[in-house]
Amino acid sequence: MLIEQRYSDEDDEAHIRTLLPHFRDPRYIRIDGKPLFIVYKVDHLPDPRRTLATWRRIAREEGVGELTLAQFEWSGTGSGADPREVGLDLSIEFAPDWRRLGGKHFTGWKSRLAMALGLLPKAYGQHNFFDYDRMVDGVLAKPAPDYPFLRCVSPGFDNSARRSSGGATILMNNTPQRYRRWLEAALAWTRKHQPPQRQVVFINAWNEWAEGNHLEPDALNGRALLEATRDALKQNA
């Protein structure tokens, strides 16, 4: 835990009032014509329905109008439940989806023997390795929920920088080309299933270096991930 989260009615009000100037900015992202605000893990709120109702009331009273309130679908309590039941408008897919990672690699006897003989680094046994394409296939194969839902993709994942002693989750074999395939599929699905005012796909992330999922240029891929994003958008224009 980095910072303990403490909640109160006073904090709910202070939080939304801090955001009001941003919601009023014409450049602010809107969905369904309303400012979008996302709660990362709504099930961590002690009383989400009350908090969300407070935010909506103050936004109306202060002239901002209606909000589009959303959550990211983590693999916790709220995932798979209709977000409207707690007062949200929609859910956003979290990428990578931990429930669709597929089988873990380097767990068989051959891998253990290779590590014991020093032929394979022991890190392969200390961390959790999954195949990028298999995860993507699992995500694309899952049925879309009945509630309002937006897609999200990720160029990769590797949080070993935060878990150097073990237990990291690492997606292997991710490349700009494989990321583009996933993004193209998410864009095509969005074009087909979302109304014009909700044509949005999220990418995790722009600069999450500590979890190995960044679009920013790096020494390995240069600008290739940005170029793959551009090309996927052109393909689905």
Residue, then its C-alpha position, 0 to 999 in steps of 0.5 A: m500500500l502506497i497511501e491509505q485511502r480514507y473516505s467520508d462525505e466531506d471528501d466526496e464533496a471536496h473531490i468532485r468540487t476539485l474536478l468541476p473546473h476540468f469538467r467545464d473545459p471544452r477540451y475535456i473528454r465526453i461520452d454521450g455528450k457528458p464529462l467522463f469520470i472513471v473510478y478505478k475500483v468502485d467496489h473499494l468505496p464504502d458506499p458507492r451509490r451514495t458517493l456517485a449520487t453526491w457527485r451527480r448532484i453537485a455537478r448539476e447544482e454547479g451548472v456542469g450538468e450530467l456526468t458519465l460515470a464509469q469503472f474499470e472492470w478489475s477482476g474483483t467484486g464489481s467485475g461482471a456485475d451491471p455497473r448501473e446497479v451502483g449508479l455508474d453508467l458503464s464499465i470499461e474493460f481492463a487490459p490485460d484481463w487477469r481472468r483470460l491470461g491462459g496457462k502459465h509457462f515454465t511450470g513443467w518438469k523440463s523447465r524445473l530441471a533446466m533451472a536446477l541445472g542452470l540452463l534456464p534463469k531461476a527468474y522463470g520459476q519465480h515469476n508468472f509468465f503468460d503468452y500475449d497472443r493467448m491472452v488476446d485470443g481469450v479476451l476477444a473470445k469472451p462474450a460482451p456483457d448486456y450492460p454498457f461496456l467499452r473495450c481496452v487494449s494493452p501493448g504488453f505487461d511486465n510488473s517485475a520492476r515492482r516485484s523483483s523478488g518474485g510473483a510478477t506477471i509477465l506477458m511474453n512474445n508481445t510485439p507491435q504487430r500483435y498489439r496492432r492486431w488486438l487494437e484493430a479487433a477492438l476498434a472493429w468491435t466498437r464500430k459495430h456495437q457502439p453508438p456514434q457518441r460512444q466510439v471510444v477504445f482505451i489503451n493501457a497505457w501511455n507511460e506505465w513503465a513500471e508495468g511494462n505497458h507503454l506506448e512512449p518510444d523506447a530503446l527496444n521498439g522505437r516509435a513502432l507502438l505509436e505507428a501500430t496505433r496509427d495504422a490500426l486507426k487508419q485501417n478502421a477509419 
